[in-house]
């Protein structure tokens, strides 16, 4: 099916599912799911995110995010710290072990993403990223 003839929503969904599977294969070597990798990536960039913040970003329920974070916590990759002003909320921090695992996985993910984009020109890559960001913003 060509992009001009199909539903944009389902084309994007198909790309996402295929990319998620391809990246998921890379992450197996590091013992991470795509959601766990995304959580390490986000909390490395923004320490102190809450479980609710992470759930929103990985498009899951708070309960599912809490369970996923629990797995990372058991492996010593993240830790929950009390929020300074909200007793009901914990801030998620990446541990040193989590940063090492994330850094190693990031190399494999970047390599695989480069392979997936190999057939595109730099101009196409830039346009696609700008388009995706624009659509994501427009949906909010």
N, C-alpha and C positions, 0 to 999 in steps of 0.2 A: 504494500500500500504506500502510495506517495503522500508526502506531507500535504500537498495541496488538495488531495481528495479525502483525507480522513479527518476525524475529530482531533483537534489539537490536544485536548485533554488526554485522550487515549494514546496519542503518539508520545507525549511527555511521560505518561505512566509506563509505557513499554520501555522507553529509554531508561527511566529510573529503575525499573525492575531488573533490566539486563545489566545496568551498571552496578547496582547493588549486589547482584550475584557475582559479577566479575571481581569487584572489590572484596566481597565476602570471602571468595576463594583465597585472595592474597592474605587476608587477615587471619585465616585459620592457622597459619604458621606461628602467629603471635598470640593465639588463644583468645582472640577478640571477635566480637560480632560487630557489624557496622554501627549499631547503636552505641556499643561500648566505645568504639573508636571515636565516634562523633562526640561522645561525652568527654573523653580525655582531651580531644582537640578543643572543645568549647571551654572546658574548665581550665585548661592550660592558658588559654587566651584571656579568660575572664574568671579568675579565681573568686570563689565565694558565691557562685550561682546556687540557687535553691533547687530542690527536687522539682518543684513546679516549673521553674525556668527551663530546666533540662527537658522535662516532659513536653513542654511547648515546642522547644527547638527540634526535638527528635520525633515530633508528631505522635506521641503516645499518651496513654493515660498516666496520671500521677502514680497510680499503683504499679503499673508496668515499669515505669521509670525507677521507682523505688526498689523494685526487685532487681532490675538490671544494675543499679548503683550498688545494691547489696552484694552482688557478685564481684564487682570491681573492688569493693571494700574488703571482702573476704580474701582476695588475692593481694591485698596491701597496695593497690594501685591508686586508690583515692581514700580520703578520710572525710568524715563529717565533723564539722566544728559548730559549736553553738553560735547562733546569730547574736550580735552584740545588743540588739534592741528588741528582737522578737523571739521569745522563748519557744514558740511552736515551730520555728524554722531552723534548719541547719544549713550551713554554708558548705559547699562541696569544694574540696581542695585536692589537687593532684599531688601524690607523694613523689619522692625522688624515684622510686621504682616505677611508678606510673609514668613519669616523664621519660625514663629510659625506654620503657616499652612503647610508648607513643612515638618517640623519636625514631625508633627502629621501624615501627609499622609505617610511619609517615613516608619513609624512603621507598618502601615497597608499593604503597598506594600511589605515590607520585609517579613511579616508574610505570605502573599499570595504567594510570590515567593518561600518561604520555603515549603509551601504545594505543590506547583507544582513540586518541586524538590525532594519531600519526597521519591520517588521510586528509586532515584539514589544514588549510593555510593559517598563518598567524592572524590574518585579518578575519577569517571565518571564526577562529577560536575566540577572538576578542568580541566579535559581533554576537556570538552565541551566549557568551557570559553576560554581556550587557543586556541582551534580550531576556535571559532567565532572571536576572536581578530585577529588571523592569516589571516583568510579569509577577514576580513574587511581591514586589512593592504594591502593584496594582490590586492584588488580591486582598490586601489589608485595608 
